[in-house]
Amino acid sequence: MQQIYDQCEAQHGRREFIRRSFCGFGSLAISSMLRDADLRAASLPSPTAGKAKSVIFLFMAGGPSHLETFDPKPLLNKLHGQPRPKSFGDAKYQFIQNDAKLLGSFAKFKKHGNSGIEVSELFPHCAKCIDDIAVIRSCYGNVVVHSAAQYELFTGRVIPGYPSMGSWVVYGLGNESDSMPSYVVMPDPDGALEAGQPMYANGFLPASHQPTMFRPGDRPILNLDLPAGTAPANRRKTVDFIQKINQASLAPSDDELSARIRSYDLAFKMQMEAPEVFDLASESKETLDLYGVGVEPTHDYARRCLLARKLVESGVRFTVVVSGGGPGAKQWDAHKDIEENHRRMAGETDKPIAGLLTDLKCRGLLDSTLVLWGGEFGRSPEAQGGVGRDHHNTGFTMWMAGGG
């Protein structure tokens, strides 16, 4: 038995040696090929050099209905009130079953611009900007519940621990300004969302790539003003002293403390420059009117969209402007009454969004700013509770504008 065992071990050892040798030779060959490919690729200019320096994500939380916004379905209107045709196949919703009756869209669609793209009556202001917009009617998600769908939208995964798209953008492009955060989230004042702050987080990337969460209201960041009687030079000395103490305690792998050290320095620089960014009083009346600042129901979202433009001008890489928060009725989550919900939510956001696109274009910023619009999923073609719609993740709409 021992002789057989020794023989097997010897054969296994020879096979393992040969396998490892060939793997080594293979890796050398592959590395050589890759090196040659890199040399060849380096001599060719990129045919599609990116122009976008910043991203503004207009996040419509809760799941806006593609059927009432940017994706007309004439056949759905013809089949209104009928059972779901078998040719549609089965669908998995969160609440309704496949025997639910189809619900035609209450919204009227009309072609706009030279492109002739059809836009719902809910977005008359955005319709005027349609030639600057690319509508994507083929979006798809893997989950049908808010928390996981929101996390998947921002990270591409349904499992926590992965970086958000904002963190990846900052990681890839770096900082453009040393006096403003690179990644900002402006939540809706009505409350938090199902996935919470982790959907915006840096995941396994360094902590310096996490977002700065702005507060709702007219003071998104507190304590930006220097205390009365404090000279900037003295505050600089205080910050430098704190930095020295932190550096003395910093371990090579202490990512959190390293990020905190950088945040102290950023906070000081923001005290010097950020108050001007957050001061909307310096904007002209024409600009405020363009966004809908100072009037309801657009004031809050208009103020945040205008601030997003100012953040882009200040070098912020990625900005999220959330519409919808708190209970489902305060989001685009129209389970009970799709018309009431979407007329209200669109009424709050349509003019500010169009104002943002128009303002960016007039200032020459649209070519270098990618604007995204959309939610975590769409709404079902079937009715829920008579005039509502359930979640629909296997086909919904988002759009993009700008970015060169």
C-alpha positions in Angstrom: 0.0 0.0 0.0 2.8 2.4 0.9 4.5 1.7 -2.4 1.3 2.5 -4.3 0.9 5.7 -2.3 4.5 6.8 -3.0 4.1 6.0 -6.7 0.9 8.2 -6.9 2.6 11.0 -5.0 5.5 10.9 -7.5 3.2 11.0 -10.5 1.1 13.8 -8.9 4.4 15.7 -8.2 5.5 15.3 -11.8 2.1 16.4 -13.1 2.0 19.4 -10.8 5.5 20.4 -11.8 4.6 20.3 -15.5 1.3 22.1 -14.9 3.0 24.9 -13.0 5.8 25.1 -15.5 3.4 25.5 -18.4 1.3 28.0 -16.4 4.5 30.0 -15.9 5.5 29.9 -19.5 1.9 30.8 -20.4 1.9 33.8 -18.2 5.1 35.0 -19.7 3.7 34.6 -23.2 0.5 36.4 -22.2 2.3 39.2 -20.5 4.5 39.6 -23.6 1.4 39.7 -25.8 -0.3 42.2 -23.6 2.8 44.4 -23.5 2.9 44.3 -27.3 -0.8 45.1 -27.5 -0.3 48.0 -25.1 2.5 49.3 -27.3 0.3 49.0 -30.4 -2.7 50.6 -28.7 -0.7 53.5 -27.3 0.1 54.6 -30.8 -3.6 55.0 -31.8 -5.6 57.9 -30.5 -8.9 57.2 -28.9 -11.8 57.5 -31.4 -14.2 58.5 -28.7 -12.4 60.7 -26.2 -14.7 61.4 -23.3 -15.8 65.0 -22.7 -17.8 64.6 -19.6 -16.2 66.0 -16.4 -19.2 65.9 -14.1 -22.4 64.0 -13.6 -25.8 65.1 -12.3 -28.1 62.2 -11.5 -31.8 63.4 -11.1 -33.0 60.4 -9.1 -36.7 59.9 -9.2 -37.1 57.7 -6.1 -39.9 55.2 -5.9 -40.2 54.2 -9.5 -41.7 56.6 -12.0 -44.0 55.1 -14.6 -42.5 54.9 -18.0 -46.1 54.6 -19.3 -46.9 58.1 -18.1 -43.7 59.9 -18.8 -41.5 59.0 -21.8 -42.7 55.7 -23.2 -46.1 55.8 -24.9 -48.0 52.5 -25.3 -51.0 53.0 -27.7 -51.7 49.2 -27.6 -52.0 49.3 -23.8 -54.7 52.0 -24.2 -56.6 49.9 -26.6 -56.5 46.9 -24.3 -57.5 49.0 -21.2 -59.6 47.0 -18.8 -58.8 43.6 -20.4 -56.9 40.7 -18.8 -53.2 40.5 -19.5 -52.7 38.7 -22.9 -50.9 35.4 -22.7 -48.6 36.6 -25.5 -47.2 39.1 -22.9 -45.8 36.2 -20.9 -45.7 35.9 -17.2 -44.5 38.8 -15.0 -43.4 38.9 -11.4 -44.7 41.9 -9.4 -44.5 42.7 -5.8 -48.2 42.8 -5.1 -50.5 42.1 -8.1 -51.0 38.8 -9.9 -50.9 38.0 -13.6 -54.8 38.0 -13.7 -54.9 41.8 -13.0 -56.6 44.0 -15.6 -54.5 46.2 -17.9 -54.6 50.0 -17.2 -54.3 52.4 -20.0 -52.3 55.6 -19.5 -54.2 58.7 -18.4 -51.4 60.9 -19.9 -51.5 62.2 -23.4 -48.3 62.0 -25.5 -47.1 64.4 -28.2 -44.1 64.5 -30.5 -41.6 67.3 -29.8 -38.5 68.8 -31.3 -36.7 67.9 -34.5 -36.3 64.4 -33.1 -40.0 63.8 -32.9 -39.6 62.0 -29.6 -43.0 61.6 -27.8 -43.2 63.1 -24.3 -46.0 63.0 -21.8 -48.1 66.1 -21.1 -46.7 65.8 -17.5 -43.4 67.2 -18.8 -44.2 70.2 -21.0 -40.9 72.0 -20.0 -38.7 69.0 -20.5 -40.4 68.5 -23.9 -38.8 71.7 -25.1 -35.4 70.3 -24.3 -36.1 66.9 -26.0 -33.5 67.4 -28.8 -30.8 67.4 -26.1 -32.1 64.2 -24.5 -31.5 60.6 -25.3 -34.4 58.5 -24.1 -33.6 54.9 -23.2 -36.7 52.7 -23.1 -35.0 49.4 -22.6 -33.8 49.5 -19.0 -33.9 46.3 -17.0 -33.4 45.4 -13.3 -33.1 42.1 -11.4 -35.3 42.9 -8.4 -38.7 44.3 -7.8 -38.5 45.7 -4.3 -37.3 49.3 -3.5 -34.3 48.7 -1.2 -32.6 46.1 -3.4 -33.5 47.9 -6.6 -32.2 51.2 -5.4 -29.0 49.5 -4.4 -28.7 47.8 -7.7 -29.3 51.0 -9.6 -26.4 52.8 -7.8 -23.9 49.9 -7.5 -24.9 47.4 -10.1 -25.2 44.8 -7.4 -27.9 43.7 -5.0 -25.4 42.6 -2.3 -24.1 45.4 0.0 -20.5 46.3 0.1 -19.9 47.5 -3.4 -19.1 51.1 -4.5 -21.8 53.4 -5.9 -21.5 54.9 -9.4 -20.6 58.2 -7.8 -17.7 56.7 -5.9 -16.5 55.0 -9.1 -16.6 58.3 -11.0 -14.6 60.1 -8.4 -12.1 57.1 -8.1 -11.6 57.2 -11.9 -11.5 60.9 -12.6 -10.1 62.2 -9.3 -10.8 65.6 -7.7 -11.2 68.6 -9.8 -11.4 71.0 -6.8 -9.5 70.9 -3.5 -12.1 73.2 -1.8 -15.3 71.3 -2.6 -16.3 67.7 -2.1 -16.1 65.5 -5.2 -19.3 63.6 -4.6 -22.5 65.2 -3.2 -26.0 63.8 -2.5 -28.9 66.1 -2.0 -31.8 64.1 -0.5 -35.5 64.9 -0.6 -36.7 66.8 2.5 -39.6 64.4 3.0 -37.3 61.7 4.4 -34.9 58.8 3.8 -35.3 56.1 1.2 -35.6 52.3 1.6 -32.0 51.5 0.7 -30.6 54.3 2.9 -27.2 55.9 2.6 -25.4 52.6 1.8 -26.6 52.8 -1.8 -24.5 56.0 -2.2 -21.5 54.7 -0.3 -17.9 54.0 -1.4 -18.1 50.2 -0.7 -14.6 48.7 -0.8 -13.0 51.9 -2.3 -11.1 54.2 0.0 -13.2 56.2 2.4 -12.2 59.4 0.7 -14.6 58.4 -2.1 -17.7 58.4 0.0 -20.3 61.1 -0.6 -21.0 64.3 1.3 -24.6 64.2 2.3 -26.2 67.6 2.2 -29.0 68.6 4.6 -32.4 69.5 3.2 -33.3 73.1 3.3 -31.5 76.4 2.7 -28.4 75.4 4.7 -27.1 72.2 3.2 -24.0 72.2 5.3 -23.8 73.7 8.8 -21.0 75.7 10.3 -19.6 77.0 7.1 -19.2 80.5 8.5 -16.2 81.2 10.7 -17.0 82.0 14.3 -17.3 85.7 15.1 -13.8 87.2 15.7 -11.9 84.2 14.2 -9.4 85.1 11.6 -8.9 82.7 8.7 -5.2 82.4 9.5 -5.9 81.4 13.1 -8.5 78.8 11.9 -5.8 77.5 9.5 -3.4 77.0 12.3 -6.0 75.1 14.4 -6.7 72.8 11.5 -3.0 72.2 10.9 -2.5 71.4 14.6 -5.4 68.8 14.5 -3.9 67.3 11.3 -0.5 66.9 13.0 -2.1 65.0 15.9 -4.1 62.8 13.6 -1.0 62.1 11.4 0.9 61.0 14.5 -1.8 58.4 15.3 -2.2 57.3 11.7 -1.5 53.7 10.9 -0.5 52.8 7.3 -3.8 50.9 6.8 -6.1 53.3 8.7 -8.3 54.4 5.8 -11.0 55.9 8.0 -8.6 58.2 9.9 -6.9 59.1 6.6 -10.2 60.2 5.2 -11.0 62.1 8.4 -7.8 64.0 8.1 -8.6 65.0 4.5 -12.1 66.0 5.6 -10.8 68.5 8.2 -8.7 70.2 5.5 -11.6 70.2 3.1 -13.9 71.7 5.8 -11.5 74.6 6.3 -11.3 75.3 2.6 -15.1 75.1 2.2 -15.4 77.8 4.9 -13.4 80.0 2.7 -15.1 79.3 -0.6 -18.3 77.3 -0.3 -20.6 80.1 1.2 -20.5 81.7 -2.2 -21.6 78.5 -3.9 -24.5 78.0 -1.6 -25.7 81.6 -1.8 -28.5 81.7 -4.4 -29.1 85.4 -3.8 -26.3 86.1 -6.2 -28.3 84.6 -9.0 -30.3 86.8 -11.3 -34.1 86.9 -11.2 -34.2 85.4 -14.7 -32.2 82.4 -13.5 -34.3 81.9 -10.4 -37.5 82.1 -12.6 -36.0 79.7 -15.1 -35.7 77.0 -12.4 -38.9 77.9 -10.5 -37.1 79.0 -7.3 -39.3 80.9 -4.9 -42.7 79.5 -6.1 -44.5 76.4 -5.3 -44.6 73.5 -6.0 -41.2 73.8 -7.7 -39.2 75.7 -5.1 -37.3 73.0 -3.3 -36.3 70.9 -6.3 -35.6 74.0 -8.2 -33.2 75.2 -5.5 -31.4 71.9 -5.5 -31.1 71.8 -9.3 -29.7 75.3 -9.3 -27.3 74.3 -6.6 -26.3 71.3 -8.7 -25.3 73.6 -11.5 -23.2 75.7 -9.1 -21.5 72.6 -7.8 -20.6 71.6 -11.3 -19.1 75.1 -11.8 -17.1 74.5 -8.6 -15.6 71.2 -9.7 -17.9 68.7 -8.1 -17.7 65.5 -10.1 -20.9 63.7 -9.1 -24.1 65.1 -7.8 -27.4 63.3 -6.9 -30.6 65.3 -6.7 -33.3 63.1 -5.2 -37.0 63.6 -5.9 -39.1 61.6 -3.4 -38.5 60.5 0.1 -40.1 59.1 3.2 -43.4 57.2 2.9 -44.2 55.7 -0.6 -46.9 58.3 -1.2 -44.2 61.0 -1.0 -42.2 59.2 -3.7 -43.0 58.2 -7.3 -44.4 55.0 -5.8 -48.0 55.2 -7.2 -49.6 52.0 -5.9 -53.0 53.7 -5.2 -53.5 56.5 -7.7 -51.0 56.9 -10.6 -52.6 60.1 -11.9 -52.6 62.0 -8.6 -49.1 60.9 -7.7 -47.4 61.6 -11.0 -49.1 64.9 -11.7 -47.9 66.0 -8.3 -44.4 64.7 -8.6 -43.9 65.9 -12.2 -45.3 69.2 -11.2 -42.5 69.6 -8.6 -39.7 68.6 -11.0 -40.5 69.3 -14.6 -39.6 73.0 -14.7 -36.5 72.7 -12.5 -35.1 69.9 -14.6 -35.7 71.8 -17.9 -34.2 74.9 -16.2 -31.1 73.0 -15.3 -30.7 71.6 -18.9 -31.3 75.1 -20.4 -28.9 76.8 -17.9 -26.1 74.3 -18.5 -26.4 74.6 -22.2 -26.4 78.4 -22.1 -23.3 78.4 -20.0 -21.5 75.9 -22.2 -21.5 73.3 -19.5 -23.9 70.7 -21.0 -21.1 69.2 -23.2 -19.0 68.5 -20.2 -21.8 67.5 -17.9 -23.7 64.2 -18.2 -27.3 64.5 -16.8 -29.2 61.3 -15.9 -32.9 61.0 -15.1 -34.7 57.9 -13.8 -35.7 55.7 -10.9 -35.0 52.2 -9.6 -37.7 50.6 -11.9 -40.9 51.5 -13.7 -44.6 50.7 -13.1 -46.7 47.7 -14.2 -49.0 47.9 -17.3 -51.7 46.3 -15.1 -53.8 48.1 -12.5 -53.3 47.8 -8.8 -56.2 48.8 -6.7 -58.1 50.2 -9.6 -56.0 53.2 -10.7 -52.6 52.5 -9.3 -49.6 50.6 -10.7 -47.3 48.0 -9.1 -43.5 47.9 -9.5 -42.1 46.8 -12.9 -38.4 46.0 -13.2 -38.1 44.2 -16.5 -38.7 47.2 -18.7 -38.6 50.9 -17.8 -37.2 54.2 -19.1 -34.4 56.5 -18.2 -32.8 59.3 -20.1 -29.5 61.1 -20.6 -28.5 64.6 -21.7 -25.2 66.3 -22.3 -21.9 64.7 -21.8 -20.6 65.7 -25.2 
